[in-house]
Amino acid sequence: MQINVTSEIGLLKKLLVHSPDSGIGKVIPSKAQDWLFEDIVHLNTIRRKEYDYYTKLLLYFLDPALIKGRLKAIDDPKNDYRFFKPGSAGFHHSKNVIEIEVLLAEILRNAAIRQKLVASVCAIENCSYNTQEMLLTQKPEELARIFISGTGTNLEMLFPPVPNFIFTRDIGIVIKDHILLNKPAKKARLREALLMKYIFFNHPLFKDYRNNIIELSDSPYHFLLPVDADQYNVTLEGGDVMVVSSQHVVIGISERTSMAAAHQVATTLFKKNIVSKVTLVQIPQKREYMHIDTIFTQVKKDTWVMLGAFSKKQAKKEMSDLILRAIEDQKPETAVSITQFRKDNISKPVRFASLEDLLVDISKKDLKVKGPVRIIHSGNDEFPFDLREQWTDSCNLLALKDGVVVGYDRNDKTLEAFRKAGFAIIDIKTLLPQLESGAVHPQKLKDTFITIPSAELSRARGGFHCMSMPLLRETL
Ligand SMILES: NC(=[NH2+])NCCC[C@H](N)C(=O)O
């Protein structure tokens, strides 16, 4: 299998996903925040009425042979939605829309890996010796299910679920033909990173890339640092890493990704000659902007979506008051600091005054866009819709190809802004029958925003950019 990602928007060919598992249905109110969910969600709705649409859309684009002509049977309740259930015989088993749970079960067939993983999971989850022994007797598929859902064979809760596993973006990231492993900042995501590490190092799919795995190390004497010494701790999550061109990686420094980690990644990327340009984007450490991909993503070579608060303040018409404008520019909640390094001239970094300047620069310099670069704003840049819609992931879009993105249906004003910018908005329920009948061909779609229902998904605080770990995109 080939892995290669050199842009955010090249035709998507392979990705890793994880569909909502039963663990999501076990989150209780008092734990929701610790487990990084904003609320408890209804499992059946998040699956059948939301996430399954995403799976179907991905398959029509990336693996049509598995779905085209079969939609009716797949959707027939008589078939118990087995097509979407990783452990079941009727599962789609796509080689392009790859389910992590399946890969996990596959590596667990090996006894040595099974032992190591059981011991490691039990260590981080504080399991009793008896539980550990019991886990060792489980079949690979069942063990994979238990590792992810936290629930044992008799429905007993053995350890917490990992409800954020659907956000595969954050647990590893492909940079060209390299894999960068993550070091989660939040305890709730530790098990995810552990499982992913074992998959990348052991699954035959990645065997040609074993020497291309980048693991971050803790800073020396990290164990002597006070627990809140954030800037020295090495933590990194994939939502903060964007491969914007074959030579340029953007790294966020955020609530989740530390300065020390960003520094380590930049150094490694230069040392291994992977890219020649790295930009560090430091954003405020706030829950609402946990990763940089919550405030901007790329839509097309010449089009981006972003939260207006991080945009060029000077351009805002309501800022004609000079004093107000100056104050606005200094606001700590939207202050960004952007530093760009070139491998051949590290001592002379370039600074950007605003995020918008950086995005325009990427489009023009890295992607050779000749005409104007369009920035579409969350909530059409109207207060308070800009903030409300950013919270529900208006800026977190996944590009299936240059100009065709998928996002939530609930961000009305953002959708209006896309419409004004010349994009067609089509909801998945309208699109699916057209894809099925052949009236619409995925490769022919242009400048389109595909919407998917999101009432439950958005409570988990991530969009489709977070719900994807691209492994292969066509080179632009
Ligand atoms: N790349 C992203 N923006 N991921 C969003 C992750 C959301 C998840 N609930 C968390 O807080 O970790």
The ligand as a MOL file (V3000), in Angstrom:
LIG
                    3D

  0  0  0     0  0            999 V3000
M  V30 BEGIN CTAB
M  V30 COUNTS 12 11 0 0 0
M  V30 BEGIN ATOM
M  V30 1 N -8.7010 17.9130 15.0220 0
M  V30 2 C -9.7010 18.2610 15.7980 0
M  V30 3 N -10.1260 19.4930 15.8040 0 CHG=1
M  V30 4 N -10.2100 17.3460 16.6200 0
M  V30 5 C -11.3240 17.5550 17.4600 0
M  V30 6 C -11.3190 16.6240 18.6030 0
M  V30 7 C -12.5180 16.7420 19.4630 0
M  V30 8 C -12.4500 15.9170 20.7040 0
M  V30 9 N -13.6660 15.9000 21.4060 0
M  V30 10 C -11.3490 16.4500 21.6070 0
M  V30 11 O -11.6290 17.3360 22.3610 0
M  V30 12 O -10.2610 15.9860 21.5780 0
M  V30 END ATOM
M  V30 BEGIN BOND
M  V30 1 1 1 2
M  V30 2 2 2 3
M  V30 3 1 2 4
M  V30 4 1 4 5
M  V30 5 1 5 6
M  V30 6 1 6 7
M  V30 7 1 7 8
M  V30 8 1 8 9
M  V30 9 1 8 10
M  V30 10 2 10 11
M  V30 11 1 10 12
M  V30 END BOND
M  V30 END CTAB
M  END
